[in-house]
């Protein structure tokens, strides 16, 4: 128990230092780049910095977990603590347990934060920089729902209100009716329209047919369960949505014949991508020398950091390709993590096979 506490404290200390350093560097670089565009209000600038810190934590936490493991291993080897643990009977699994336990806990908290507006921190910061507002209205939003084509001139997610609405209803490939309204409000699971103007084209265009039929309607309910956040974040193609928004969008759109690849990509990146950190941690542990006499620690730490950056960069690149629908989310996100898991299992199996060979030789 004492060793578990000691190793956990060592790891959490290095993790805190690395995360704060990387996040501060990222925020500082952003401030140098965008200082002239920030609001003149000191309060808004402080809020902007806070949201940028949240975004930096979102980006840097998984890689900080791995860097903290590298720093912890170097410290254990340099102080001869690692060889001491082995000499008193500690197994590799028992030494790894504190690191993996803390990593699993931190990743679970990290994923849970994406169920809140933590996932939208960068959007809030950019909105403050551009317009001094947390959320800007979404303009010219055009989408489909249950075979209908809908246009919103302006969407205000916070007030759950939309302006300049057009709804075109088709039947068997022909326009059945067109509805227009100046305003709609989302309430009780529907978009409620108080006053609307409807046009119906004639069924045929012969001289005896009737002309266009116009009609004014009141108190209409349309677009069931199409929440403003789903429209603003998911249907528009943004990837900084929360877990709740993503799940609701998948539930709503799965039967709408709508491509949900970008939504799935965002969900995979929240739930699966962060787990590359414990996989790399186990792999690096299998390469760690028992004593600094067997390997140059500077070379080991440099190689581990370089490998981490390369893996993180590849995962980020494949994630962006998945968001842009260049490749499927399963190939761009799940497959690399699966390959990394196979490498980890292979590395864990190698030492076992060596021990068996030596025992047979003896």
N, C-alpha and C positions, 0 to 999 in steps of 0.2 A: 504493500500500500504506500509505503514511504517512497519507493522508487517511482511508482505511478504518479504521485504528486510532484516529485522532483522533475521528472521528464515532462509532465504536462505544463508545469510552470515555466520550464526552459523554453518549450515550444511556443507557448502563448506570449512570452516576452518577446521573442524574435518575431513572431507574427505581428504583434502590435507595432513594433518598430518598423518593419518592412511595409505594412499596410499604410501607416501614417506617412512614411517617407514617399512612397509611390503616389499616394493620393494627393499629397501636398505638391509634389512635382507636377502632376497633371493639372491641378487647379491653378498653380502659379503660371504655368505655360499658357493656359487659357486666358488668364487675366492679362498677361502681357500682350496676347494677340487681340483681345477684344476690349481693352480698357477704354478706348475712345468711343465705343458704342454702348457702354453701360449707362443706365439711368443716372440722373444727377442726384437723386435721393440716396442718402447714405443707408437708410433702412432697406431700400430695394437692392442695393449693392450687397449688403450683408446677406439678405435672403438669397440672392443670386449665388453668392459664394457657398452658402449652405447647400443649395440644390446641386451645385457642381461637385461638392464634396460627396454627396450621396451618389451621384453618377460615377465619380471616380472610384468609390468603394465598390459599386456594382461592377465596374470593369476590372479592378485590380484585386479583388478579394481572392478569386480562385488561384491566380498566379502567386499571390502573397503566401498562400498556404504552402506551396511547393518551395518557394524561396526560404521560408522559415524552417522547413524541414532540412534543407541543405545547410543552413547556418547552424542548426542544432546538431546535425551529424558531425560537422567540422569541429564544433566545440567539444562534443563527446570524445572524438578521436584525439584531438590536440591535448585534452586534459587527462587522457588515458582512462576516462570514465567508462568508455565502451568496453574495453578489455577487462576492466574490473567487474562490470556486470556479468560478462561471460564467465569470468573465473569463479564467481560465487554461485554459478548454476543457472543464471537467467538464460532463457531461450530467446531466439530471434523474435518469435511471436510475442513473447512477454515484453520485450523491449519496444516492439512496434505498437503494442496495444494503446499506450497513452497518446501517441501521435495520431493514430487512426481514429481513436475515440473523439479527441478534440476536433479533428478535421471533419468527421461526420456530424458532430454537433454544430459546428460553424456553418457547414454547407446546408444543413437543415434549416438553420435560422435564416441563411441567405435566401434559400428558396421561399421560405415563408414570407420574407419581406416583399417578394414580388407579388404577393396577394394584396398589397397595399399600393398607395400612390408612390412608394419608393421606386417602382418600375418606371414612373413617368417623370422622374426628377430632371432629366436632361431636357425634356420638352418644356417643363415649367421654367427652367433657367433660360432657355432660348427665347421663350415668350417674353420673359422679363427684359431681356436684352433688346429685343426687337420692338416691343410695344408697351413695356412697363406693365403688362398684365400677365396673370398666371396662365390663363387659357384664352386663346384667340378664337373667334368664330371660324368655322370651316366653311369655305365658299365653294359654290359650283360643284356640289356633291351629286353624282349621278350613279344610280345602282339599280339592281333588279331585285324583286321580291315576289315569289309565288306567281311568276309569269308576268308581273307588272313592271313597268319601267318608271322609276321615280327620280325626280330632280328636286333638290333643295338648294335654293339660292344661298342661304346662310343658315348654319346650324350653331346653336349656342348650347354646348353640353351641360354647363353648370346650371343654367336656368331651364334646361330641358325644353327648349323652344326652337322652332324653325320658321324661316320666312321664305316667301316666294316658292310655294310648293306646286309641283306639277306631277300628276299621276296618270300614266297612259296604260290603259287596260287592253290587252290583245286577246283574241279568241280565234284559234285556228289560223294564226298568222295574219289576221286582219284587225285593224284598230276598231275596238268596240266602243270605247268612250275615253274622253280626256277630261280630267278634273283639275281645276286650278283653285288655289286659295292663297291668301296673303300671309296666313299664319297658322301654325299648328303647335299644340302643346302635348308633351308626353305625360300621360296620367293614367294610372290603373291598368298598365300593360298595353295601352293603345295610344296612338297619336290622334288627339282629338281636334277636330276642325269645326269651328263654330259656323262659319259661312264659306260656302264653296260654290263655284260656277262650273257646271258640267256641260260638255258638248258631246253629242252623239252624231257620227256621220251617217248618211243614208245607207241602207243595206245594199242597194244597187244604185247605179247611176243612170238609169233610163229616164226618159222625160216624164214618165208617170210616177216615178218614185218620189218620196218625200225628201225635203231638203234636210239640212243640218238641224238637229233638235237641240235646243239650249234649255237648261233648267238650273235653277238655284236651289241648293240644298243646305240644310243646317244640321249641326250636331252629328257630324260623321265621325266614325271610329275606323282608322285604317292602320296598317302595319303593326299587327299584333306582335308583342314581345320584342320589337326592334328598338332596343334601348339606345339613348343618345350616345353612350360611351362606345357601343358596338359600331354605330355609324361613324363616329368621329375617329376612333382608333383603328378598328379592325377592318371595316369595309373600305376605308380610304387607303389601306395598304401600309399603315404605320406598324412598327414592330415593338413599340414601347408601351404595350398594353399590359394590364395586370393579369394574373392567373384567372381571376374570376371573369374578367371580360373575355379572355380567350376561350374558356370552357363554355360560357354562354353563347359565344359566337359559333363555336363548333356544334353545339346542340341545335342552334337555330338554322344554321346553313347546311347541315349535313344532307337534308332532303331538298335543298333549293337548287341543286345542280350548279353549285358555285365552287370554283377552285379555292380550296382552303389550304393550299400548300404553304403559303406565307404564314398563316396562323399556326400550322403544325410546326413550321420551322421555329417560330418564336417560342412555342411551348417546349419543344425539344431543347432549345438553348437554355431555357430556364431550369428544366428538370434534369437534363442528362449531361450537358457540357461541363458543369462545375466538377463532375466526378473524375475528370482527368487528373485532378490534383492528387487524390489518394493513390491512384494507379501509378503515377510518376514517383510518388514518395516511396512506395514499396520497391519499385524498380531501382531507384537510387540506393536504397538501403542494401539491396543485394550486391551492389558494387562497392559499398563502403568498406575500406580496410579496417581491420581490427586495431591496428596501430599505425601511426604516421610513418614508421620505419618502412612499411611495405608499399607505400604509395605517396606521391607528392600531393599534399592536401590542396595546394594552390591549383594544380592541374585538375584534380578531382572536382573542386568547386567550380572552376571555370567551365569544365565540360558539362557539369550538371546544370549550371545556369544557362549555358548556350543551348543545351537540349530542351530545357524548359521553354525558353523563348521561341525556339523553332516549333515545338509542338503547339504552343499557345497561338503562334502566328498562323500555323496551318489550320487549326481549328477555327480561328476567327475568319480566315479566308473562305473555308468551306461553308461556314455559317452565313457569310454574306452572299456567296453563290446560291445557297439555298433560299435566302430571303428574296433574291432576284429571280428565282425560279429557273436558274441555269441548270441546276441539278436538283434531284429530289431531296427532301429533308432526311430521308432514311439513309441515302448515300452520303450526303454532306455532313451529317451530324452523328447519326447512330453508328455507321460503319467505322469511322475513325476511332471512336471510343471503344468499339468492339475489338478492333485490331490492337489497341493499346492494352486492353484487358488480356488478350491472348499473349502479348509480349510479357506482361506481368506474370501470368501463369507459367510461361516457359522459363522465365528467370527464377521463379520459385522452385521449379522442378529440377533445374540444373544442379544446384548444390546437393540435392537429395540423391541424384543419380551418381554424383562423384563419390559421396559417402558409401553407397552400396558397392561401387566398383572397388574402392579401397578395402572394404571389409572382406570382399571375396578374395582379393589378392593376399590378404593376411591369412 
